[in-house]
Amino acid sequence: MYEEIKKLRHSLWLTTDEKIQLIFQDNKGLSMVKVRERGDNRSEHMYLLLPTLESEVFAFDTPNGRFTVGISSTGEELFLSPIGVFLYPYGQIGCKPQTISINNAESQMVNNSATDIIN
C-alpha cells in the first residue's frame, strides 16, 4: 500500500520558499510524515500516513484538518493540498514554481490565508 512512498528517491521534500518540509520515514513499522514549518511560529510534528483510493495519493490528519500528498507521475515532485503547493527534493529547490492552466481558463487568485498553516 505504501510502496509508492518507498519508491521515492528522496525522503526530504521542500517548498520552493523552504517554509514547509515533509520528511517520510518509518516509525516502528508505521509509515509516517514529519512536517516542519518555518516562519513566525516554527513547529515540527509527526503524522501517520493514511491510504486513499489512489496509490499515488496519501493523507494525514492534523489539528487544522486533513492534508493530502500527491506524487507526480515522474516522482520528482509532490503536490500538497489544500494549500496547493509543490514540493521538491532537497537540493533541487531551485526549480521555478509553475503555473497551472486547465483548459486555458483564466487564472484566479485564491485567498489561502486560512489554510497556509499545517501544524
C-alpha positions in Angstrom: 0.0 0.0 0.0 2.9 2.4 0.8 5.1 1.2 -1.9 4.9 4.5 -3.8 6.3 6.3 -0.8 9.1 3.8 -0.5 9.9 4.1 -4.3 10.6 7.8 -3.9 14.3 8.5 -4.4 14.2 11.2 -1.6 12.7 11.3 1.8 13.1 15.1 2.4 10.9 17.4 0.4 10.7 21.2 0.5 8.5 24.0 -0.9 10.5 26.5 -3.1 10.5 29.0 -0.2 11.7 26.3 2.2 8.9 27.2 4.7 7.4 23.7 4.6 9.4 20.4 4.8 8.0 16.9 4.6 10.1 14.0 5.7 8.8 10.5 5.1 10.0 7.8 7.5 9.0 4.5 9.0 8.5 4.5 12.8 8.2 1.0 14.3 6.7 -0.3 11.0 4.3 2.6 10.5 4.6 5.0 7.6 4.8 8.5 8.9 5.4 12.0 7.7 7.2 14.6 9.7 6.1 18.1 8.9 8.4 21.1 9.7 7.1 24.6 9.3 9.4 27.6 9.4 8.3 31.2 9.8 6.9 33.2 12.7 5.9 30.0 14.5 8.3 27.2 14.0 6.8 23.8 14.5 7.6 20.1 13.9 5.0 17.3 14.2 4.8 13.6 13.1 1.6 12.3 11.5 0.5 8.8 10.4 0.1 8.5 6.6 -3.3 7.3 5.7 -4.1 5.4 2.4 -6.6 6.7 -0.1 -8.3 5.1 -3.1 -5.4 6.2 -5.3 -2.0 4.5 -4.9 -0.1 7.8 -5.5 -2.1 9.9 -3.0 -1.8 9.8 0.7 -3.4 11.8 3.5 -2.6 12.8 7.0 -4.8 14.4 9.7 -3.6 17.4 11.7 -5.4 19.6 14.2 -6.0 22.1 11.3 -7.6 19.5 9.1 -6.8 16.8 6.6 -4.0 17.3 4.1 -3.3 15.1 1.0 0.0 14.5 -0.7 0.0 13.5 -4.3 3.1 12.0 -6.1 3.7 13.2 -9.7 3.9 10.6 -12.4 7.7 11.1 -12.6 8.2 11.0 -8.8 10.2 14.2 -9.0 7.6 16.5 -7.2 4.8 16.2 -4.7 1.6 18.3 -4.5 0.3 19.2 -1.1 -3.4 20.0 -0.9 -5.5 22.0 0.2 -2.6 24.5 0.4 -1.9 23.9 -3.3 1.9 23.9 -3.3 4.5 21.7 -5.0 7.4 20.2 -3.0 10.7 19.3 -4.5 13.5 17.0 -3.2 16.2 18.5 -1.0 18.9 20.0 -3.2 16.5 20.7 -6.1 14.5 23.6 -4.7 16.0 25.9 -7.3 13.1 24.8 -9.5 10.8 27.6 -10.6 7.2 27.3 -9.5 5.0 26.6 -12.4 1.6 28.0 -13.2 -1.2 25.5 -14.0 -3.6 26.2 -16.8 -6.6 24.0 -17.2 -8.4 24.3 -20.5 -6.9 27.8 -20.9 -9.1 29.1 -18.1 -8.4 32.5 -16.6 -6.2 32.2 -13.5 -7.9 33.2 -10.3 -6.3 34.3 -7.0 -7.1 32.1 -4.1 -7.1 33.5 -0.6 -5.3 30.8 1.3 -4.6 32.8 4.4 -6.8 30.4 6.4 -5.1 27.2 5.0 -1.4 28.1 4.9 -0.6 26.6 8.2 -0.4 22.8 8.6 0.6 22.3 12.2 
